[in-house]
Amino acid sequence: MSVRIRLDVSYDGTDFSGWAVQPGRRTVAGELQAVLERLFGTVEGMTVAGRTDAGVHATGQVCHVDVPPSRWEMLEASLVRKLAGLLPQDVRVLAARAVPAEFDARFSALARRYEYRVTDAPFGAEPLRRRDTLAWPRPLDLALLNAAAAGLVGEHDFAAFCRRKEHASTIRAVSRMDWRREPDGTVVATVAADAFCWSMVRSLVGAQLVAGDGRRETGWPGSLLTRTVRADEVVVAPAHGLTLVEVTYPADAAALLARAELTRRRRDL
């Protein structure tokens, strides 16, 4: 018998070797698991919405774990504060709550939303934003970026932008891909989809940046969707500009289970 709890997690990915536990390496899951075991004794089934790569950040990551009911009853009211005192300063648990057993942080998710920050200022990134903002050496045209982004929205085979995993589908449904310029001059890409392949977001951004600075036609990123293998000419944008900002889920237990079952099916166009 256990209680499933949802944890909303934020972290600076700079000094982590990604989310997933790796022997001999510092990871977000490794730090979090160690502290949870210290508090709960037994922690099972840690599952995350998106296994971010080394250097990628999160402000809206979600994971779930199963813990003993007696310990949860004791810790529920104080857990977030206790975790703040025990976790390293580059990872925070923003909220913790009990959820239905049907909740699966990975498979129940409806969508994941990322942002990628880029500055084209001649001096590079502001010192206080150097960890989460890519310095681009050429001026970027917002209209060109958005024209390139438009051709990538929809359900497609994104094989050209994915690192292939054996037996895994590269078909994804991108519901949003656009760029905005912030008051400080930074350009920010927002991309949302039901799920992403390994390094897909950074590959999409890399393809659009060379269109945004005029070195490629704006239709070039979209033209790559006809390919069935990775496009070697697409440069993967550096990890530090990318942040997972939101994961959304159905509202009720029945919908959570149905969503998880649907997500587990292999997709075809």
C-alpha positions in Angstrom: 0.0 0.0 0.0 1.4 3.4 -0.9 0.4 7.0 -1.7 1.3 8.5 -5.1 2.6 12.1 -4.8 3.2 14.6 -7.6 6.2 16.8 -7.3 6.5 20.1 -9.3 10.3 20.6 -9.7 12.5 23.5 -10.8 16.2 23.3 -11.4 19.3 25.0 -13.0 20.6 22.3 -15.2 24.1 23.7 -15.6 25.9 21.5 -13.1 23.8 18.4 -13.7 24.4 15.5 -16.1 20.7 15.6 -17.0 17.7 14.3 -15.1 18.1 10.5 -15.1 20.2 8.7 -12.5 23.7 7.8 -13.8 26.4 6.0 -11.8 29.1 8.4 -10.7 27.4 11.5 -12.1 25.4 14.3 -10.5 21.8 14.2 -11.7 18.6 15.9 -10.7 16.8 12.5 -10.1 19.8 11.3 -8.1 19.7 14.3 -5.7 16.0 14.2 -5.3 15.8 10.5 -4.8 18.4 10.6 -2.1 16.6 13.3 -0.1 13.2 11.7 -0.5 14.5 8.4 0.8 16.0 10.2 3.8 12.5 11.6 4.6 10.3 8.7 3.6 12.5 5.6 4.0 10.9 3.9 1.1 10.4 5.7 -2.3 9.4 3.7 -5.3 8.7 4.3 -9.0 10.1 7.8 -9.6 8.8 8.8 -13.0 9.4 12.1 -14.8 7.4 14.0 -17.4 10.5 14.8 -19.5 14.0 13.4 -19.1 16.0 16.6 -19.7 19.5 16.4 -21.1 22.7 17.6 -19.4 22.6 21.4 -19.1 18.9 21.8 -19.8 16.8 23.7 -17.1 13.3 23.4 -15.8 10.8 25.7 -14.1 7.8 23.4 -14.7 9.1 19.8 -14.5 6.8 17.2 -13.0 7.5 13.7 -11.5 5.7 11.2 -9.3 6.8 8.8 -6.6 5.0 6.3 -4.4 5.6 6.6 -0.6 4.4 5.0 2.6 1.0 6.5 3.7 2.0 6.9 7.3 5.1 9.0 6.4 3.1 11.0 3.9 0.5 11.8 6.6 3.3 13.1 8.8 5.1 15.1 6.2 2.4 16.4 3.9 2.1 19.8 5.5 5.8 20.4 5.8 7.4 18.5 2.9 8.1 21.4 0.6 9.9 23.3 3.4 11.8 20.3 4.5 13.0 19.6 0.9 14.1 23.2 0.6 16.4 22.7 3.6 17.8 19.4 2.3 18.2 19.8 -1.4 21.1 21.6 -3.1 20.3 25.2 -4.1 20.1 24.4 -7.8 17.0 22.2 -7.5 13.7 23.1 -5.7 10.5 21.3 -5.2 7.8 23.9 -5.7 4.8 21.8 -4.7 3.9 18.3 -3.5 0.5 16.8 -3.4 -1.2 13.4 -3.4 -2.7 12.3 -6.8 -4.8 9.4 -8.0 -2.9 6.1 -8.6 -3.8 6.5 -12.3 -1.6 9.6 -12.5 1.6 9.0 -14.5 3.9 12.0 -14.8 5.2 10.7 -18.2 2.4 8.9 -19.9 -0.6 11.0 -18.6 0.8 14.2 -19.9 -1.2 16.0 -22.5 1.5 18.4 -23.6 4.9 19.7 -22.7 6.0 23.3 -23.3 9.6 24.5 -23.6 11.2 27.9 -24.1 14.6 28.6 -25.7 16.3 32.0 -25.0 18.7 33.6 -27.4 20.3 37.0 -27.4 21.8 38.6 -30.6 23.2 41.6 -28.6 26.7 42.5 -29.8 28.0 42.1 -26.3 26.5 38.6 -25.8 24.4 37.4 -22.9 23.9 39.5 -19.8 26.2 38.0 -17.0 23.2 37.1 -14.8 21.5 35.3 -17.7 24.5 33.5 -19.2 23.4 30.1 -17.8 20.0 30.1 -19.6 20.5 32.3 -22.7 22.4 31.5 -25.9 24.6 34.3 -27.3 24.1 34.3 -31.1 26.8 36.0 -33.1 24.5 37.4 -35.9 21.4 39.7 -35.9 18.1 37.8 -35.8 15.0 38.8 -37.7 11.9 38.0 -35.7 9.7 37.8 -38.9 12.1 35.3 -40.5 12.1 33.2 -37.3 8.4 33.0 -37.2 8.1 32.3 -40.9 10.5 29.3 -40.4 8.6 28.2 -37.3 5.2 28.1 -39.1 6.3 25.2 -41.3 6.9 23.0 -38.3 3.5 23.1 -36.6 1.3 20.1 -36.9 1.6 16.3 -36.7 4.6 15.2 -38.7 7.4 12.7 -38.8 10.2 14.7 -37.2 12.9 12.1 -38.0 15.2 14.8 -39.4 15.3 16.5 -36.0 15.6 13.5 -33.8 18.3 11.3 -32.6 17.0 7.8 -33.6 16.1 5.3 -30.9 15.6 1.7 -32.1 11.9 0.8 -32.4 10.8 4.3 -31.3 8.4 6.5 -33.4 9.5 10.0 -34.5 6.0 11.1 -35.2 5.0 14.0 -33.0 2.2 16.6 -32.9 3.6 20.2 -32.4 0.8 22.4 -31.3 2.8 25.6 -31.0 6.1 26.9 -32.4 6.7 30.7 -32.4 9.2 33.4 -31.4 8.8 36.7 -29.5 11.3 39.5 -28.6 11.4 40.5 -25.0 11.7 44.1 -23.9 15.4 43.5 -23.1 16.0 42.4 -26.7 16.2 38.6 -26.0 14.3 36.4 -28.5 12.5 33.5 -27.0 11.2 30.5 -28.8 8.1 28.7 -27.4 7.5 25.1 -28.6 4.7 22.8 -27.3 3.8 19.3 -28.3 2.3 16.1 -26.9 5.8 14.7 -26.6 9.3 15.2 -28.0 12.0 12.9 -29.3 15.6 13.0 -28.0 17.2 16.4 -28.8 14.2 17.4 -31.0 13.6 20.8 -29.5 17.2 21.9 -29.7 17.4 20.7 -33.3 14.2 22.6 -34.2 15.7 25.7 -32.7 19.1 25.2 -34.4 17.4 24.9 -37.8 15.3 28.1 -37.3 18.2 30.2 -36.1 20.1 29.9 -39.4 16.9 31.0 -41.1 16.4 33.8 -38.7 19.9 35.2 -39.4 19.3 34.9 -43.2 21.7 32.1 -44.0 18.9 29.7 -45.0 15.5 30.2 -46.6 12.6 30.3 -44.1 11.1 27.2 -45.8 14.1 25.1 -45.2 13.3 23.8 -41.7 9.9 22.7 -42.9 11.3 21.0 -46.0 13.2 18.6 -43.8 10.0 17.0 -42.6 10.0 14.9 -45.8 13.1 13.0 -44.6 13.0 9.7 -42.8 16.5 10.0 -41.2 18.3 12.6 -39.2 19.4 15.7 -41.2 23.2 16.0 -40.5 23.2 19.6 -41.6 20.9 20.6 -38.7 23.0 21.9 -35.8 21.7 21.1 -32.4 21.4 24.3 -30.4 23.3 24.3 -27.1 21.6 22.9 -24.0 21.8 25.9 -21.7 19.3 28.0 -23.6 16.5 25.5 -23.1 14.0 25.3 -20.2 11.0 23.0 -19.7 8.4 25.5 -18.5 5.1 23.5 -18.3 3.5 20.1 -18.4 -0.3 19.7 -18.6 -2.5 16.8 -17.6 -6.2 15.8 -17.7 -8.3 16.9 -14.8 -9.8 13.5 -13.6 -8.6 10.0 -12.9 -10.5 8.3 -15.7 -9.0 10.7 -18.2 -5.5 10.2 -16.8 -5.7 6.5 -17.3 -7.1 6.9 -20.8 -4.4 9.3 -21.7 -1.7 7.0 -20.5 -3.1 4.1 -22.5 -3.2 6.3 -25.6 0.4 7.6 -25.1 1.8 4.1 -24.8 0.6 3.2 -28.3 3.2 3.5 -31.1 2.2 6.2 -33.5 2.0 6.2 -37.3 1.0 9.0 -39.6 
